[in-house]
């Protein structure tokens, strides 16, 4: 007597573990539950780390790390179950051996899942749908890791080889077909071939009808639907929160500021700028931080950073309560640049953050006698001969127009960064006298030298030529100075870094005079004709412009020979 004929299409059993393979619906429900858990954990980690300080790529990387750790650690345990698998009564087992898969296979399985899900969800859907057409219900990531998913709800199956039919030869199954013959044909077909076969299609339809009809099947459908809705709601909430965090983050403020600076959009720039103005500013200080001043500065040639593109957040971190730093990389002028911004919170800013800007400080030394100086065409006030300036960090052009004695001067100052110590940056000009001013300065000194040579004293005032004979109590008369050669040839006018003007030259001079000594002999006073010199004298005259001419300062002389040197005759 034989028992009831075995169904060659019964659910297959994993021979090594003795458990039947898990159905696709149970695996799908378990994945939905685990997906909800991982999404909640990812959002919790993201919020703890500060979503406003992570780029999109970092968020995706965090999701991969959280999901990978979740599936790896839980699948590698001796149970081989995640919370979703435990809820649906399934577990992961090694295909060969049937035991726990261990960390090696768990890591390979998790990495395979991540790689298939990273390019597009379509690939991940194909990965899971493959299990429908496999005898052992393996998905692609199971094939890679050498694992299977089994149903552990009701214990091990009594017959681990359900595909081996016990129908006697010649007997027919319930469907009216020869049992052994149909079983052999069924075993000969591949996975897709079995699906295509008519009997297999009828089998799937029948099993699906039974699944939907039973109470437990309806329960699992409802549970899968609830899990899917939970995942969708969690993802939607996370997406909204992520979008809000992206639009109200220091990264967004820094990127908007960079684009506004590139386009010289003053209105947008002012919205993204938090200027730190000193509490006390002297009245003579030029505070160039108004919208009109900034617009004028940015419109100046060379002050724009160029058209930026490919702006990326290199790093972003919170430095203190309400402050952050963001480093950006961007392309401009066919090269890659990097800039770091310091940001502070602002309730009035569109993004909730503004770039903290400390105005650059300049002390501009104006050439002597000048009263006009401009910065990017903005006239500056002077404090004596210095212009104190606070300005929006930029590359500034400082200019002095031509005056009665000075040539026009222009200098470019890189004021894009504040001084580490907060000190002002000194700006001076390469002062150059106008050719006519040089000639008039030399002529003023020439006239003075001529007056010195026409003097009738041995020590003419403010002259390089001076003589002090050694005679005590003598009187000197008939004093005549002579300049040998061209005494004023080779004089040059120069300007010191401080703006002081001087004329230097050399001369060779000698003096002739009558030296009278009273009561020095039996015959009374004695007079001698004396000549002192010649001396090679090097002199320098400082000059000051009075507005209409040059005023000479005290002369300095070097290489003067000893007093009284010369010859005498009597």
Buried (B, 14 or more C-beta within 10 A) or exposed (E): EEEEBBBBBEBBBBEBBBBBBBBBBBBBBBBBBBBBBBBBBBBEBBEEEBBBBBBEEBBEEBBBEBBBEBBBBBBBBEBBBBBBBBBBBBBBBBBEEBEBBBEEBBBBBBBBBBBBBEEEEEEBEEBBEBBBBBEBBBBBBBBBBBBBBBBBBEEBBEEBEBBEBBBEEEEEBEBEBBBBBBBEBBEEBEBEEBBEBEBBEEBEEEEEEEBEEEEEBEEBBEBBEBBBEBBBEBBEEBEEBBEEBBEBBBBBBBBBBBBBBBBBBBEBBBBBBBBEEEEEEEEEBBBBBEEEBBBBBBEBEEBBBEEBEEBBBEBBEBEEEEBBBBBBBBBBEEEEBEBEBBBBBBEEBBBBBBBBBBBBBBBBBBBBBBEEBBBBEBEBEBBEBBBBBBBBBBBBBBBBEEBEBBBEBEBEBEBBEBEEEEEBBEBBBEBBBBEEBBEBBBBBBBEBBEEBBEBEBBEBEEBBBBBEBEBEEBEBEEBBBBBEEEBBEEBEBEBEEEBBBBBBBBBBBBBBBBBBBEEEEEEEEBBBEBBBBBBBBBBBBBBEBEEEEBEBBEBEBEEBBEEEBBEBEE
